[in-house]
Amino acid sequence: MFDFLVTADGGLTTAGYTASIVAVLVLVVLIAALLQKKTSTLKLTTQQLVTCAAALALAYVTSYIKLFKLPFGGSVTLFSMLFIVLIGYWYGVKVGILTGLVYGIFQFLQEPYVLSFFQVCCDYIFAFGAMGLSGLFTKSKKYGLLKAYITAILARGAFHALGGYLYWMDYMPDNFPKSLTALYPIIYNYSYILLEGILTIVVISVPAVSSALGRMRAMATGGNRQPAAQK
């Protein structure tokens, strides 16, 4: 039915890109309208909106800087996941999930691959939206950012693995150990996610970086919370 939107190799046609961009614009308008409603439980200040936009831009740019790339999707980037995690950690689950959903759409436009609607949801929408779960640790008293980051990347990997079981098992290499066949989607997806995660954790654990992130959090939240380095 929608063959004119998708190429034979799973990418998007010109019509597909056009439809996706229109869908993104409609989504942005709907979100803006919902945020304007007096009954909305999600109120964002101008500062928060600017911070979210900056984080999305940084995540999108750094996602192009790939240290390692796997053949069937997935790559180790220059800490792109961290910027989405920070939004959830600073502003809470709702804002974090919303930011992750928008970022997931950007990722789809960057490198689209379509097998089915639900596969797109698993690999792009749900996976990156789940990174907003970093907001569960907004009020954490100790190692808040570390717990937020680990939770976020594990949640992202879970949806990629789900998509892998449902749609990507046919792409498993012939030389992959038969004894580990059932674990292929988990091993494949968490291999690059955890590698980037380890590199990121090492960097944010450096005292100077931790202190800088603490100051950034204080500025982003209006100084209402203690810097992360003190927690």
DRENPA-427923 format. One line per field, with one value per atom (N, C-alpha, C): z, y, x; residue in one letter; residue number from 1. Coordinates in nm, 2 decimals, always signed. Layout:
z <- (Z, ...)
y <- (Y, ...)
x <- (X, ...)
rest <- (A, ...)
nr <- (NUM, ...)
This chain:
z <- (+0.00, +0.00, +0.00, +0.07, +0.08, +0.01, -0.09, -0.16, -0.22, -0.26, -0.32, -0.22, -0.09, +0.01, +0.04, +0.01, +0.05, -0.07, -0.07, -0.18, -0.16, -0.25, -0.24, -0.13, -0.10, +0.00, +0.14, +0.16, +0.29, +0.32, +0.23, +0.25, +0.21, +0.21, +0.18, +0.04, -0.04, -0.16, -0.13, -0.24, -0.22, -0.16, -0.20, -0.15, +0.00, +0.03, +0.17, +0.26, +0.21, +0.29, +0.31, +0.20, +0.21, +0.31, +0.31, +0.40, +0.54, +0.56, +0.70, +0.75, +0.67, +0.71, +0.75, +0.66, +0.69, +0.83, +0.85, +0.97, +1.09, +1.08, +1.19, +1.22, +1.11, +1.13, +1.20, +1.16, +1.22, +1.37, +1.40, +1.54, +1.62, +1.56, +1.64, +1.67, +1.57, +1.59, +1.69, +1.69, +1.79, +1.93, +1.94, +2.07, +2.12, +2.03, +2.07, +2.12, +2.05, +2.09, +2.22, +2.25, +2.37, +2.49, +2.46, +2.57, +2.60, +2.51, +2.53, +2.61, +2.61, +2.68, +2.83, +2.89, +3.03, +3.11, +3.06, +3.13, +3.12, +3.04, +3.02, +3.15, +3.18, +3.29, +3.26, +3.14, +3.10, +3.05, +3.14, +3.12, +3.10, +2.99, +2.96, +2.95, +3.02, +3.02, +2.89, +2.86, +2.74, +2.75, +2.87, +2.90, +2.87, +2.92, +2.90, +2.75, +2.68, +2.54, +2.46, +2.50, +2.43, +2.47, +2.59, +2.63, +2.56, +2.55, +2.48, +2.33, +2.27, +2.13, +2.11, +2.21, +2.20, +2.21, +2.31, +2.33, +2.21, +2.15, +2.02, +1.91, +1.90, +1.79, +1.82, +1.94, +1.97, +1.95, +2.00, +1.98, +1.83, +1.75, +1.61, +1.54, +1.57, +1.51, +1.55, +1.68, +1.72, +1.68, +1.64, +1.59, +1.45, +1.39, +1.26, +1.27, +1.39, +1.42, +1.48, +1.39, +1.43, +1.44, +1.56, +1.59, +1.54, +1.53, +1.48, +1.44, +1.33, +1.27, +1.24, +1.27, +1.24, +1.11, +1.04, +0.90, +0.89, +0.99, +0.98, +1.07, +1.08, +1.17, +1.31, +1.37, +1.50, +1.49, +1.57, +1.57, +1.71, +1.73, +1.84, +1.80, +1.86, +1.82, +1.93, +1.90, +1.99, +2.10, +2.19, +2.31, +2.28, +2.16, +2.12, +2.22, +2.28, +2.37, +2.50, +2.54, +2.66, +2.66, +2.55, +2.54, +2.57, +2.52, +2.54, +2.69, +2.74, +2.88, +2.97, +2.94, +3.03, +3.04, +2.93, +2.93, +3.03, +3.02, +3.11, +3.26, +3.28, +3.41, +3.47, +3.39, +3.44, +3.46, +3.36, +3.36, +3.39, +3.40, +3.44, +3.32, +3.36, +3.26, +3.14, +3.17, +3.06, +2.95, +3.00, +2.90, +2.84, +2.91, +2.86, +2.75, +2.77, +2.67, +2.55, +2.57, +2.46, +2.37, +2.44, +2.36, +2.29, +2.36, +2.29, +2.17, +2.18, +2.06, +1.94, +1.97, +1.86, +1.80, +1.89, +1.84, +1.76, +1.80, +1.73, +1.59, +1.57, +1.44, +1.35, +1.42, +1.35, +1.30, +1.39, +1.35, +1.23, +1.23, +1.12, +0.99, +0.99, +0.87, +0.83, +0.93, +0.90, +0.83, +0.89, +0.83, +0.83, +0.75, +0.75, +0.70, +0.77, +0.72, +0.76, +0.66, +0.69, +0.65, +0.75, +0.72, +0.75, +0.85, +0.89, +0.98, +1.00, +1.08, +1.23, +1.28, +1.42, +1.43, +1.32, +1.33, +1.34, +1.26, +1.27, +1.41, +1.47, +1.61, +1.71, +1.69, +1.78, +1.77, +1.65, +1.62, +1.64, +1.62, +1.62, +1.73, +1.73, +1.82, +1.97, +1.99, +2.12, +2.18, +2.10, +2.15, +2.21, +2.13, +2.17, +2.27, +2.26, +2.36, +2.50, +2.50, +2.63, +2.70, +2.63, +2.70, +2.79, +2.78, +2.87, +3.01, +3.03, +3.16, +3.25, +3.19, +3.28, +3.38, +3.35, +3.44, +3.57, +3.58, +3.70, +3.81, +3.78, +3.87, +3.89, +3.86, +3.87, +4.01, +4.11, +4.25, +4.32, +4.25, +4.31, +4.39, +4.51, +4.60, +4.57, +4.51, +4.48, +4.35, +4.27, +4.14, +4.05, +4.06, +3.98, +3.83, +3.78, +3.64, +3.59, +3.67, +3.63, +3.62, +3.72, +3.72, +3.61, +3.58, +3.48, +3.34, +3.32, +3.19, +3.16, +3.26, +3.25, +3.22, +3.30, +3.28, +3.13, +3.09, +2.96, +2.84, +2.85, +2.74, +2.74, +2.86, +2.87, +2.81, +2.84, +2.79, +2.64, +2.59, +2.44, +2.38, +2.43, +2.38, +2.38, +2.48, +2.49, +2.38, +2.33, +2.22, +2.08, +2.07, +1.95, +1.95, +2.06, +2.07, +2.03, +2.08, +2.05, +1.90, +1.84, +1.69, +1.62, +1.68, +1.63, +1.62, +1.73, +1.74, +1.64, +1.62, +1.53, +1.39, +1.35, +1.21, +1.16, +1.24, +1.19, +1.21, +1.25, +1.27, +1.14, +1.03, +0.90, +0.86, +0.92, +0.88, +0.97, +1.05, +1.14, +1.05, +1.07, +0.99, +1.00, +0.89, +0.89, +0.99, +1.02, +1.11, +1.25, +1.28, +1.42, +1.50, +1.62, +1.69, +1.71, +1.67, +1.68, +1.82, +1.92, +2.06, +2.11, +2.04, +2.08, +1.99, +1.91, +1.81, +1.88, +1.99, +2.06, +2.12, +2.14, +2.20, +2.09, +1.97, +1.86, +1.87, +1.87, +1.88, +2.00, +2.11, +2.23, +2.22, +2.17, +2.16, +2.06, +1.94, +1.84, +1.88, +1.94, +1.97, +2.09, +2.19, +2.31, +2.29, +2.19, +2.16, +2.14, +2.05, +2.03, +2.13, +2.18, +2.29, +2.41, +2.46, +2.58, +2.56, +2.44, +2.41, +2.42, +2.36, +2.37, +2.52, +2.58, +2.72, +2.81, +2.79, +2.87, +2.85, +2.72, +2.69, +2.76, +2.75, +2.81, +2.96, +3.02, +3.17, +3.21, +3.14, +3.17, +3.17, +3.06, +3.04, +3.15, +3.18, +3.27, +3.42, +3.44, +3.57, +3.60, +3.50, +3.52, +3.60, +3.71, +3.80, +3.73, +3.64, +3.57, +3.49, +3.42, +3.34, +3.43, +3.54, +3.63, +3.69, +3.73, +3.78, +3.68, +3.56, +3.45, +3.43, +3.42, +3.41, +3.52, +3.64, +3.76, +3.74, +3.70, +3.67, +3.56, +3.46, +3.35, +3.40, +3.49, +3.54, +3.62, +3.70, +3.79, +3.70, +3.59, +3.50, +3.43, +3.38, +3.30, +3.39, +3.52, +3.60, +3.69, +3.66, +3.73, +3.87, +3.89, +4.02, +4.13, +4.09, +4.19, +4.25, +4.18, +4.23, +4.25, +4.34, +4.36, +4.23, +4.20, +4.09, +4.11, +3.99, +4.00, +4.07, +4.06, +4.12, +4.27, +4.33, +4.47, +4.52, +4.43, +4.47, +4.47)
y <- (-0.12, +0.00, +0.13, +0.12, +0.24, +0.21, +0.13, +0.10, +0.22, +0.32, +0.44, +0.52, +0.49, +0.57, +0.50, +0.37, +0.30, +0.23, +0.24, +0.18, +0.03, -0.04, -0.19, -0.23, -0.15, -0.19, -0.13, -0.09, -0.04, +0.10, +0.18, +0.32, +0.40, +0.53, +0.62, +0.67, +0.68, +0.75, +0.90, +0.98, +1.13, +1.15, +1.08, +1.09, +1.05, +0.95, +0.90, +1.01, +1.07, +1.18, +1.29, +1.33, +1.44, +1.41, +1.29, +1.25, +1.25, +1.21, +1.20, +1.34, +1.43, +1.57, +1.64, +1.61, +1.67, +1.61, +1.48, +1.42, +1.48, +1.51, +1.57, +1.71, +1.79, +1.92, +1.92, +1.83, +1.81, +1.78, +1.69, +1.64, +1.76, +1.84, +1.96, +2.06, +2.08, +2.17, +2.12, +1.99, +1.93, +1.94, +1.91, +1.92, +2.06, +2.16, +2.30, +2.34, +2.29, +2.32, +2.26, +2.14, +2.07, +2.14, +2.19, +2.26, +2.40, +2.45, +2.58, +2.57, +2.45, +2.43, +2.45, +2.52, +2.55, +2.42, +2.31, +2.19, +2.10, +2.14, +2.05, +2.04, +1.92, +1.89, +1.91, +1.93, +1.95, +2.09, +2.17, +2.31, +2.33, +2.38, +2.41, +2.56, +2.60, +2.74, +2.76, +2.89, +2.92, +2.87, +2.87, +2.82, +2.67, +2.60, +2.45, +2.42, +2.49, +2.47, +2.49, +2.60, +2.62, +2.52, +2.47, +2.37, +2.24, +2.20, +2.08, +2.09, +2.20, +2.22, +2.21, +2.27, +2.26, +2.12, +2.04, +1.90, +1.82, +1.84, +1.77, +1.80, +1.92, +1.96, +1.89, +1.90, +1.84, +1.69, +1.62, +1.48, +1.44, +1.52, +1.49, +1.51, +1.62, +1.64, +1.53, +1.50, +1.40, +1.26, +1.24, +1.11, +1.08, +1.19, +1.17, +1.14, +1.16, +1.13, +0.99, +0.90, +0.75, +0.69, +0.64, +0.58, +0.44, +0.38, +0.24, +0.22, +0.15, +0.12, -0.02, -0.08, -0.22, -0.23, -0.34, -0.36, -0.34, -0.38, -0.38, -0.27, -0.16, -0.05, -0.05, +0.06, +0.08, +0.12, +0.21, +0.26, +0.32, +0.33, +0.40, +0.54, +0.63, +0.77, +0.85, +0.98, +1.07, +1.12, +1.02, +1.05, +1.11, +1.08, +1.14, +1.11, +0.99, +0.95, +1.03, +1.08, +1.15, +1.28, +1.35, +1.47, +1.45, +1.34, +1.31, +1.26, +1.19, +1.15, +1.27, +1.37, +1.48, +1.56, +1.56, +1.63, +1.56, +1.43, +1.36, +1.37, +1.36, +1.38, +1.51, +1.61, +1.75, +1.79, +1.74, +1.79, +1.69, +1.56, +1.46, +1.37, +1.27, +1.16, +1.21, +1.30, +1.34, +1.42, +1.52, +1.59, +1.51, +1.42, +1.33, +1.24, +1.18, +1.09, +1.17, +1.29, +1.37, +1.41, +1.45, +1.48, +1.36, +1.24, +1.12, +1.08, +1.10, +1.07, +1.16, +1.29, +1.38, +1.34, +1.30, +1.26, +1.13, +1.04, +0.92, +0.94, +1.04, +1.08, +1.14, +1.22, +1.27, +1.16, +1.06, +0.94, +0.87, +0.86, +0.79, +0.86, +0.99, +1.07, +1.07, +1.05, +1.04, +0.92, +0.80, +0.67, +0.58, +0.60, +0.53, +0.39, +0.29, +0.16, +0.10, +0.07, +0.03, -0.11, -0.20, -0.33, -0.34, -0.27, -0.26, -0.14, -0.10, +0.02, -0.01, -0.13, -0.16, -0.17, -0.22, -0.22, -0.08, +0.02, +0.16, +0.21, +0.17, +0.22, +0.16, +0.03, -0.03, +0.03, +0.05, +0.09, +0.24, +0.32, +0.47, +0.53, +0.51, +0.58, +0.53, +0.41, +0.35, +0.35, +0.31, +0.29, +0.43, +0.53, +0.66, +0.73, +0.71, +0.76, +0.71, +0.58, +0.51, +0.57, +0.64, +0.70, +0.81, +0.86, +0.96, +0.90, +0.77, +0.71, +0.76, +0.82, +0.88, +0.98, +1.03, +1.12, +1.06, +0.93, +0.86, +0.89, +0.94, +0.97, +1.11, +1.20, +1.34, +1.38, +1.32, +1.35, +1.26, +1.18, +1.08, +1.15, +1.11, +1.18, +1.14, +1.02, +0.98, +0.91, +0.95, +0.89, +0.90, +1.01, +1.02, +1.01, +1.08, +1.08, +0.95, +0.88, +0.75, +0.65, +0.65, +0.56, +0.60, +0.73, +0.77, +0.73, +0.74, +0.70, +0.55, +0.47, +0.33, +0.28, +0.33, +0.30, +0.33, +0.45, +0.50, +0.41, +0.38, +0.30, +0.15, +0.10, -0.03, -0.04, +0.07, +0.07, +0.09, +0.17, +0.18, +0.04, -0.02, -0.15, -0.26, -0.25, -0.35, -0.34, -0.22, -0.21, -0.24, -0.21, -0.26, -0.41, -0.47, -0.62, -0.68, -0.61, -0.66, -0.66, -0.55, -0.54, -0.64, -0.67, -0.77, -0.91, -0.94, -1.07, -1.08, -0.97, -0.98, -0.96, -0.89, -0.86, -0.88, -0.90, -0.90, -1.03, -1.14, -1.27, -1.32, -1.29, -1.34, -1.28, -1.17, -1.11, -1.16, -1.25, -1.31, -1.37, -1.34, -1.40, -1.55, -1.61, -1.76, -1.82, -1.74, -1.78, -1.75, -1.69, -1.66, -1.80, -1.81, -1.93, -1.98, -2.11, -2.16, -2.17, -2.18, -2.19, -2.06, -1.95, -1.82, -1.76, -1.84, -1.79, -1.71, -1.76, -1.70, -1.56, -1.54, -1.42, -1.32, -1.35, -1.27, -1.12, -1.09, -0.95, -0.88, -0.95, -0.88, -0.85, -0.95, -0.93, -0.82, -0.83, -0.73, -0.59, -0.57, -0.43, -0.38, -0.46, -0.41, -0.40, -0.46, -0.45, -0.30, -0.23, -0.09, +0.00, -0.03, +0.06, +0.06, -0.06, -0.06, -0.01, -0.03, +0.02, +0.17, +0.24, +0.38, +0.42, +0.34, +0.37, +0.37, +0.27, +0.26, +0.38, +0.42, +0.53, +0.66, +0.67, +0.79, +0.79, +0.68, +0.68, +0.71, +0.67, +0.70, +0.85, +0.91, +1.06, +1.14, +1.10, +1.18, +1.16, +1.06, +1.03, +1.11, +1.17, +1.26, +1.38, +1.41, +1.52, +1.65, +1.69, +1.82, +1.81, +1.70, +1.69, +1.68, +1.60, +1.59, +1.73, +1.80, +1.94, +2.03, +2.02, +2.10, +2.07, +1.94, +1.90, +1.94, +1.94, +1.99, +2.14, +2.22, +2.36, +2.38, +2.30, +2.31, +2.27, +2.17, +2.14, +2.25, +2.31, +2.42, +2.54, +2.57, +2.67, +2.63, +2.50, +2.46, +2.45, +2.43, +2.41, +2.54, +2.64, +2.77, +2.77, +2.67, +2.67, +2.61, +2.54, +2.49, +2.35, +2.29, +2.17, +2.18, +2.09, +2.09, +2.03, +2.08, +2.02, +1.88, +1.81, +1.66, +1.61, +1.69, +1.65, +1.64, +1.71, +1.71, +1.60, +1.52, +1.42, +1.28)
x <- (+0.08, +0.00, +0.09, +0.20, +0.28, +0.42, +0.42, +0.54, +0.60, +0.53, +0.58, +0.66, +0.65, +0.73, +0.86, +0.87, +0.99, +1.06, +1.19, +1.26, +1.28, +1.33, +1.34, +1.44, +1.54, +1.63, +1.60, +1.47, +1.43, +1.44, +1.50, +1.51, +1.39, +1.40, +1.28, +1.30, +1.19, +1.19, +1.18, +1.18, +1.16, +1.02, +0.92, +0.79, +0.79, +0.87, +0.88, +0.94, +1.05, +1.11, +1.01, +0.95, +0.85, +0.74, +0.69, +0.58, +0.63, +0.76, +0.81, +0.84, +0.89, +0.91, +0.78, +0.67, +0.54, +0.49, +0.51, +0.46, +0.53, +0.66, +0.74, +0.68, +0.66, +0.61, +0.47, +0.38, +0.25, +0.27, +0.36, +0.39, +0.43, +0.52, +0.57, +0.46, +0.37, +0.26, +0.16, +0.14, +0.05, +0.11, +0.24, +0.30, +0.29, +0.32, +0.32, +0.18, +0.07, -0.06, -0.10, -0.05, -0.08, -0.01, +0.11, +0.18, +0.12, +0.04, -0.02, -0.15, -0.21, -0.33, -0.32, -0.41, -0.41, -0.42, -0.48, -0.50, -0.38, -0.28, -0.16, -0.08, -0.04, +0.04, +0.19, +0.22, +0.36, +0.39, +0.44, +0.47, +0.62, +0.66, +0.80, +0.83, +0.93, +0.97, +1.05, +1.07, +1.15, +1.29, +1.35, +1.48, +1.48, +1.38, +1.38, +1.36, +1.28, +1.27, +1.40, +1.47, +1.60, +1.70, +1.70, +1.79, +1.76, +1.63, +1.60, +1.64, +1.61, +1.65, +1.80, +1.88, +2.02, +2.07, +2.01, +2.05, +2.02, +1.90, +1.87, +1.97, +2.00, +2.10, +2.23, +2.28, +2.41, +2.41, +2.30, +2.29, +2.28, +2.21, +2.20, +2.34, +2.41, +2.54, +2.64, +2.65, +2.75, +2.71, +2.58, +2.55, +2.61, +2.65, +2.72, +2.87, +2.92, +3.06, +3.07, +3.09, +3.08, +3.22, +3.25, +3.37, +3.38, +3.26, +3.25, +3.10, +3.09, +2.95, +2.94, +2.82, +2.79, +2.72, +2.73, +2.68, +2.52, +2.45, +2.30, +2.24, +2.31, +2.26, +2.32, +2.33, +2.39, +2.53, +2.57, +2.71, +2.75, +2.88, +2.93, +2.96, +2.89, +2.90, +2.98, +3.00, +3.07, +2.97, +2.93, +2.85, +2.71, +2.66, +2.53, +2.42, +2.42, +2.31, +2.31, +2.42, +2.43, +2.35, +2.34, +2.26, +2.11, +2.06, +1.92, +1.90, +1.99, +1.98, +1.98, +2.07, +2.07, +1.94, +1.87, +1.74, +1.64, +1.63, +1.55, +1.59, +1.72, +1.78, +1.76, +1.76, +1.74, +1.59, +1.51, +1.37, +1.26, +1.30, +1.21, +1.17, +1.09, +1.05, +0.97, +0.87, +0.79, +0.86, +0.94, +1.02, +1.13, +1.19, +1.29, +1.23, +1.12, +1.05, +1.02, +0.96, +0.92, +1.04, +1.15, +1.27, +1.33, +1.32, +1.37, +1.29, +1.16, +1.07, +1.11, +1.13, +1.16, +1.30, +1.39, +1.53, +1.51, +1.43, +1.41, +1.36, +1.27, +1.22, +1.34, +1.42, +1.54, +1.63, +1.65, +1.73, +1.67, +1.54, +1.48, +1.50, +1.49, +1.52, +1.66, +1.75, +1.90, +1.93, +1.89, +1.92, +1.80, +1.70, +1.58, +1.59, +1.53, +1.52, +1.38, +1.30, +1.16, +1.14, +1.10, +1.05, +0.90, +0.86, +0.72, +0.70, +0.58, +0.55, +0.60, +0.57, +0.61, +0.76, +0.83, +0.97, +1.03, +0.97, +1.01, +0.99, +0.88, +0.85, +0.95, +0.98, +1.08, +1.22, +1.27, +1.40, +1.42, +1.32, +1.34, +1.25, +1.12, +1.04, +1.05, +1.02, +1.02, +1.16, +1.26, +1.39, +1.45, +1.44, +1.49, +1.40, +1.27, +1.18, +1.21, +1.24, +1.27, +1.39, +1.48, +1.59, +1.55, +1.42, +1.37, +1.35, +1.36, +1.35, +1.46, +1.56, +1.67, +1.60, +1.49, +1.42, +1.37, +1.38, +1.34, +1.44, +1.56, +1.66, +1.69, +1.59, +1.61, +1.64, +1.58, +1.60, +1.69, +1.76, +1.85, +1.96, +1.99, +2.08, +2.23, +2.25, +2.39, +2.40, +2.50, +2.53, +2.41, +2.33, +2.21, +2.23, +2.33, +2.35, +2.40, +2.48, +2.53, +2.41, +2.33, +2.21, +2.12, +2.10, +2.01, +2.06, +2.19, +2.25, +2.24, +2.28, +2.27, +2.13, +2.03, +1.89, +1.85, +1.88, +1.84, +1.89, +2.02, +2.08, +2.03, +2.01, +1.95, +1.81, +1.73, +1.60, +1.60, +1.69, +1.70, +1.73, +1.83, +1.87, +1.76, +1.67, +1.56, +1.47, +1.44, +1.35, +1.42, +1.55, +1.62, +1.62, +1.64, +1.65, +1.51, +1.40, +1.27, +1.25, +1.29, +1.28, +1.36, +1.48, +1.57, +1.50, +1.44, +1.37, +1.26, +1.19, +1.07, +1.10, +1.21, +1.23, +1.37, +1.47, +1.61, +1.68, +1.61, +1.68, +1.73, +1.67, +1.71, +1.84, +1.89, +2.01, +2.13, +2.11, +2.21, +2.32, +2.45, +2.56, +2.56, +2.60, +2.61, +2.71, +2.81, +2.92, +2.89, +2.77, +2.74, +2.72, +2.78, +2.77, +2.63, +2.60, +2.47, +2.41, +2.50, +2.46, +2.41, +2.44, +2.40, +2.30, +2.24, +2.14, +2.03, +1.98, +1.86, +1.90, +2.03, +2.08, +2.13, +2.12, +2.18, +2.13, +2.00, +1.95, +2.00, +2.01, +2.06, +2.21, +2.29, +2.43, +2.46, +2.39, +2.42, +2.39, +2.27, +2.24, +2.31, +2.33, +2.40, +2.55, +2.60, +2.75, +2.79, +2.72, +2.75, +2.70, +2.58, +2.52, +2.61, +2.65, +2.73, +2.87, +2.93, +3.06, +3.06, +2.96, +2.95, +2.92, +2.84, +2.80, +2.93, +3.01, +3.14, +3.22, +3.24, +3.33, +3.27, +3.13, +3.07, +3.08, +3.06, +3.07, +3.21, +3.31, +3.45, +3.47, +3.42, +3.44, +3.36, +3.23, +3.16, +3.20, +3.29, +3.34, +3.46, +3.52, +3.63, +3.59, +3.65, +3.61, +3.58, +3.66, +3.64, +3.51, +3.49, +3.36, +3.24, +3.25, +3.14, +3.10, +3.21, +3.18, +3.12, +3.16, +3.10, +2.96, +2.93, +2.79, +2.70, +2.76, +2.69, +2.65, +2.74, +2.72, +2.61, +2.62, +2.53, +2.39, +2.38, +2.25, +2.19, +2.27, +2.23, +2.17, +2.24, +2.19, +2.07, +2.06, +1.95, +1.82, +1.84, +1.72, +1.70, +1.76, +1.75, +1.81, +1.90, +1.97, +1.88, +1.77, +1.68, +1.73, +1.83, +1.88, +2.03, +2.08, +2.23, +2.29, +2.42, +2.49, +2.51, +2.51, +2.52, +2.65, +2.76, +2.88, +2.88, +2.77, +2.76, +2.67, +2.61, +2.52, +2.58)
rest <- (M, M, M, F, F, F, D, D, D, F, F, F, L, L, L, V, V, V, T, T, T, A, A, A, D, D, D, G, G, G, G, G, G, L, L, L, T, T, T, T, T, T, A, A, A, G, G, G, Y, Y, Y, T, T, T, A, A, A, S, S, S, I, I, I, V, V, V, A, A, A, V, V, V, L, L, L, V, V, V, L, L, L, V, V, V, V, V, V, L, L, L, I, I, I, A, A, A, A, A, A, L, L, L, L, L, L, Q, Q, Q, K, K, K, K, K, K, T, T, T, S, S, S, T, T, T, L, L, L, K, K, K, L, L, L, T, T, T, T, T, T, Q, Q, Q, Q, Q, Q, L, L, L, V, V, V, T, T, T, C, C, C, A, A, A, A, A, A, A, A, A, L, L, L, A, A, A, L, L, L, A, A, A, Y, Y, Y, V, V, V, T, T, T, S, S, S, Y, Y, Y, I, I, I, K, K, K, L, L, L, F, F, F, K, K, K, L, L, L, P, P, P, F, F, F, G, G, G, G, G, G, S, S, S, V, V, V, T, T, T, L, L, L, F, F, F, S, S, S, M, M, M, L, L, L, F, F, F, I, I, I, V, V, V, L, L, L, I, I, I, G, G, G, Y, Y, Y, W, W, W, Y, Y, Y, G, G, G, V, V, V, K, K, K, V, V, V, G, G, G, I, I, I, L, L, L, T, T, T, G, G, G, L, L, L, V, V, V, Y, Y, Y, G, G, G, I, I, I, F, F, F, Q, Q, Q, F, F, F, L, L, L, Q, Q, Q, E, E, E, P, P, P, Y, Y, Y, V, V, V, L, L, L, S, S, S, F, F, F, F, F, F, Q, Q, Q, V, V, V, C, C, C, C, C, C, D, D, D, Y, Y, Y, I, I, I, F, F, F, A, A, A, F, F, F, G, G, G, A, A, A, M, M, M, G, G, G, L, L, L, S, S, S, G, G, G, L, L, L, F, F, F, T, T, T, K, K, K, S, S, S, K, K, K, K, K, K, Y, Y, Y, G, G, G, L, L, L, L, L, L, K, K, K, A, A, A, Y, Y, Y, I, I, I, T, T, T, A, A, A, I, I, I, L, L, L, A, A, A, R, R, R, G, G, G, A, A, A, F, F, F, H, H, H, A, A, A, L, L, L, G, G, G, G, G, G, Y, Y, Y, L, L, L, Y, Y, Y, W, W, W, M, M, M, D, D, D, Y, Y, Y, M, M, M, P, P, P, D, D, D, N, N, N, F, F, F, P, P, P, K, K, K, S, S, S, L, L, L, T, T, T, A, A, A, L, L, L, Y, Y, Y, P, P, P, I, I, I, I, I, I, Y, Y, Y, N, N, N, Y, Y, Y, S, S, S, Y, Y, Y, I, I, I, L, L, L, L, L, L, E, E, E, G, G, G, I, I, I, L, L, L, T, T, T, I, I, I, V, V, V, V, V, V, I, I, I, S, S, S, V, V, V, P, P, P, A, A, A, V, V, V, S, S, S, S, S, S, A, A, A, L, L, L, G, G, G, R, R, R, M, M, M, R, R, R, A, A, A, M, M, M, A, A, A, T, T, T, G, G, G, G, G, G, N, N, N, R, R, R, Q, Q, Q, P, P, P, A, A, A, A, A, A, Q, Q, Q, K, K, K)
nr <- (1, 1, 1, 2, 2, 2, 3, 3, 3, 4, 4, 4, 5, 5, 5, 6, 6, 6, 7, 7, 7, 8, 8, 8, 9, 9, 9, 10, 10, 10, 11, 11, 11, 12, 12, 12, 13, 13, 13, 14, 14, 14, 15, 15, 15, 16, 16, 16, 17, 17, 17, 18, 18, 18, 19, 19, 19, 20, 20, 20, 21, 21, 21, 22, 22, 22, 23, 23, 23, 24, 24, 24, 25, 25, 25, 26, 26, 26, 27, 27, 27, 28, 28, 28, 29, 29, 29, 30, 30, 30, 31, 31, 31, 32, 32, 32, 33, 33, 33, 34, 34, 34, 35, 35, 35, 36, 36, 36, 37, 37, 37, 38, 38, 38, 39, 39, 39, 40, 40, 40, 41, 41, 41, 42, 42, 42, 43, 43, 43, 44, 44, 44, 45, 45, 45, 46, 46, 46, 47, 47, 47, 48, 48, 48, 49, 49, 49, 50, 50, 50, 51, 51, 51, 52, 52, 52, 53, 53, 53, 54, 54, 54, 55, 55, 55, 56, 56, 56, 57, 57, 57, 58, 58, 58, 59, 59, 59, 60, 60, 60, 61, 61, 61, 62, 62, 62, 63, 63, 63, 64, 64, 64, 65, 65, 65, 66, 66, 66, 67, 67, 67, 68, 68, 68, 69, 69, 69, 70, 70, 70, 71, 71, 71, 72, 72, 72, 73, 73, 73, 74, 74, 74, 75, 75, 75, 76, 76, 76, 77, 77, 77, 78, 78, 78, 79, 79, 79, 80, 80, 80, 81, 81, 81, 82, 82, 82, 83, 83, 83, 84, 84, 84, 85, 85, 85, 86, 86, 86, 87, 87, 87, 88, 88, 88, 89, 89, 89, 90, 90, 90, 91, 91, 91, 92, 92, 92, 93, 93, 93, 94, 94, 94, 95, 95, 95, 96, 96, 96, 97, 97, 97, 98, 98, 98, 99, 99, 99, 100, 100, 100, 101, 101, 101, 102, 102, 102, 103, 103, 103, 104, 104, 104, 105, 105, 105, 106, 106, 106, 107, 107, 107, 108, 108, 108, 109, 109, 109, 110, 110, 110, 111, 111, 111, 112, 112, 112, 113, 113, 113, 114, 114, 114, 115, 115, 115, 116, 116, 116, 117, 117, 117, 118, 118, 118, 119, 119, 119, 120, 120, 120, 121, 121, 121, 122, 122, 122, 123, 123, 123, 124, 124, 124, 125, 125, 125, 126, 126, 126, 127, 127, 127, 128, 128, 128, 129, 129, 129, 130, 130, 130, 131, 131, 131, 132, 132, 132, 133, 133, 133, 134, 134, 134, 135, 135, 135, 136, 136, 136, 137, 137, 137, 138, 138, 138, 139, 139, 139, 140, 140, 140, 141, 141, 141, 142, 142, 142, 143, 143, 143, 144, 144, 144, 145, 145, 145, 146, 146, 146, 147, 147, 147, 148, 148, 148, 149, 149, 149, 150, 150, 150, 151, 151, 151, 152, 152, 152, 153, 153, 153, 154, 154, 154, 155, 155, 155, 156, 156, 156, 157, 157, 157, 158, 158, 158, 159, 159, 159, 160, 160, 160, 161, 161, 161, 162, 162, 162, 163, 163, 163, 164, 164, 164, 165, 165, 165, 166, 166, 166, 167, 167, 167, 168, 168, 168, 169, 169, 169, 170, 170, 170, 171, 171, 171, 172, 172, 172, 173, 173, 173, 174, 174, 174, 175, 175, 175, 176, 176, 176, 177, 177, 177, 178, 178, 178, 179, 179, 179, 180, 180, 180, 181, 181, 181, 182, 182, 182, 183, 183, 183, 184, 184, 184, 185, 185, 185, 186, 186, 186, 187, 187, 187, 188, 188, 188, 189, 189, 189, 190, 190, 190, 191, 191, 191, 192, 192, 192, 193, 193, 193, 194, 194, 194, 195, 195, 195, 196, 196, 196, 197, 197, 197, 198, 198, 198, 199, 199, 199, 200, 200, 200, 201, 201, 201, 202, 202, 202, 203, 203, 203, 204, 204, 204, 205, 205, 205, 206, 206, 206, 207, 207, 207, 208, 208, 208, 209, 209, 209, 210, 210, 210, 211, 211, 211, 212, 212, 212, 213, 213, 213, 214, 214, 214, 215, 215, 215, 216, 216, 216, 217, 217, 217, 218, 218, 218, 219, 219, 219, 220, 220, 220, 221, 221, 221, 222, 222, 222, 223, 223, 223, 224, 224, 224, 225, 225, 225, 226, 226, 226, 227, 227, 227, 228, 228, 228, 229, 229, 229, 230, 230, 230, 231, 231, 231)
